[in-house]
Amino acid sequence: MKHRLLSLIAALLLFIPFKAQGAAPVKIGFINSITGKEAQIGENLTNGASMAVDEMIAKGYQVTVVREDDGGEPRNALAAYEKLVTRDGVVGVVGPYTSGCANVVASRADQYGVPLLVPAAAKEEITMKGYRNVFRLNAPANVYSQVLMQAVAPFRPKTIAYVYAATDFGVSTVQTAQQNAVAMGLKEVANEKYQQGQPDYRATLAKVKAANPDLVFLVSYDADAILLMRQAKEIGLNPKAFLGAGAGYTTAQFAQQRDISNLVISATQWTPDVNWPGAADFARRYQARFGKEPSYHAACAYEAMRIMIDTAVKAGSSEAIRNALKSGSWNGIMGAVKFADYGGFTNQNNHQMLVQQIQNGAYETVWPANFSTRKPVYPYKR
């Protein structure tokens, strides 16, 4: 009887998800745009990651997270990654946020052999170089435009114009949008790339207005998204739909600008009303803790950090973490997660993106049908 009891205890110990008492905590790095032009969106990632860390520690996971601010600058992100892996001794890193930052860090991950789990950066190239130590949770840039086009296809738009930031995310997203638009039979009537942070976009928007497109496809971060929509209203730009490729068109700050944000359609990685396990509860807990609704950036960072902590504490070493991320699968607030190789991607989660529309000041999921809570309003009406 005693022998059977000891065997049972030994078997159960195999399933305990944290180190033995007294073991040194596992160190994980987190790189994010805490300051700089993307700080407002970066705050969402910081909040989501913090929630995951606190909850995992409360469950008994022994982990220390070392945070680094890249200010939205690729050179800073690379310096942060190198510091984390050479001086701080982390075994895995979550981040960075922007595509430019994540792309340059990804290029060094195999050199240092420390796994990088990207939560929200969308540039396709990040997971198309065959890097063994780079994993991405969110869907890449080509999916943003793909789902937006699919959502409006039943309304048979004929023409499209592009207005986008001259960033890695902006350029790569529009390139794939153009491919999807051609496949859909849309005619491109305007293509306007801009530098972030300008005080006046009215001349750019006037060119778009003159082309009279059915669809205006926008790629912008938070401050520019609000300014572009405000100045579009000022000059009377009224397409049949404004399509926002995530980022600045998915935040609580944007939705609060009800006079300009209503009926804007945007691609998103996550919504509070999606039926993935724990999504609604995460939204409630986030609202209670931070006093605002979470964006998809918060959800992505939360799930990426949760997966990294769980994997790192169980695996221990960087090499073991890489193997565990490659072979593992998870199911939580981002739905099913599996890092796979497909369509030229390596270690890419084949994530289902959603489409939402701001209706009466609130984000509503409008596509695909099995996730939607409302039907899209089309054409756009001020």
Residue, then its C-alpha position, 0 to 999 in steps of 0.5 A: m500500500k505504501h509503495r502504491l501511494l509513493s508511486l501515485i505521488a511521484a506520478l502526480l508530481l509530473f503534472i505540477p506546472f512549477k519549480a520545486q520550492g526554493a528553486a530560482p525563478v525562471k527569468i523571462g524578458f518583455i520588450n514593448s513600446i512603453t514610451g514613444k509614438e506607439a506608447q498608447i497602444g503599448e500600454n495595452l500590451t503592458n497591461g495584458a502582460s502584467m495581468a498574465v504575470d500576476e495570475m501565473i505567479a498566483k497559481g504558483y509559477q515561479v517567474t521573474v519578468v524583466r521589462e525593457d522599453d524600446g520606445g518604438e525604435p528598432r535599434n532600441a529593441l535590438a539593444a534590449y533583446e541583447k541585454l536581456v539574453t546576455r546580461d539578464g539571463v532570460v530564457g525567453v522573450v515576449g515582444p516587441y510590439t511594432s513590426g519594425c522592432a519585432n523584425v530586427v529582433a527576430s533576425r538575431a534570435d537564432q544567433y543567441g538561441v533564446p526564443l522570441l514570442v511575438p504577440a502582435a507585430a504583423k509584418e509577414e517577413i517576421t516568420m517567413k525567414g525560417y528562424r527556429n527561435v521566432f514564434r508568432l501568436n497573432a495573424p500576419a499582415n496579409v490576413y488583416s486585409q483578407v478578412l476586411m475584404q471578405a466582410v465587405a465583399p457581399f456589398r460589391p464595392k468597385t473601387i478602393a483607395y489606400v492611406y497608410a503610415a510609412t512603417d513596416f506594418g503600413v507598407s506590408t499590410v497595404q501590399t497584401a491588401q492590394q493583392n487581395a483587392v485585385a483578386m476581388g476585382l477592386k480597382e485602385v484609385a488612390n495610394e497615399k503613404y504618409q509619415q507618422g505624426q504630421p499635424d495636417y493630412r487634409a491635402t492627402l485626404a483631398k486627393v482621396k476624396a477626388a478619386n471618389p473610392d467606395l472603400v478607404f483602406l487605412v493603416s495607422y497607429d492611434a494618434d494618426a487614426i483619430l486625426l485622419m478620421r477627424q480631418a476626413k470629416e472636415i473635408g467631406l470624405n464619405p466612402k461607402a466604408f472606412l476599413g481600418a487595418g487594426a492598430g489605431y482603429t481598434t482602441a478604446q481611445f478611438a471608439q470614444q471619438r464617437d463623432i468620427s469613429n462611428l461605423v468604421i470597420s476594422a480588422t482585429q485579432w480578438t474581441p470581448d464577445v468572441n466565444w474563445p475560452g475565457a475571452a469575456d472573463f478576461a475583458r471583465r477582469y481587465q476593465a475592473r483593473f484598468g478602468k477601460e476596455p482591452s484592445y486586441h493588443a492587450a489580449c495578445a500580450y496576455e496570451a503570449m505571456r501566459i504561454m511563455i511563462d507556462t512553457a518556460v517554467k516547465a521546460g527550463s532552458s531556452e532550447a527546451i522552451r523552443n522545442a516545447l513551443k514548437s510541439g505544444s498547443w494551447n486553447g484560451i482567450m485567443g482560441a486554439v494556438k499552435f505554432a506551425d509551418y505553412g504557406g511559407f511561414t515558420n512557427q506561425n499561429n494560424h490565427q482566425m482574425l475577426v472584423q468589428q465595426i463601431q456601432n453606437g460607440a461600441y465595437e461589435t463583431v460583424w464577421p465571420a458569421n459564426f462569431s458575429t454579434r451584429k450585421p455590418v452597416y453599409p454604406y457608411k453614413r455620418 
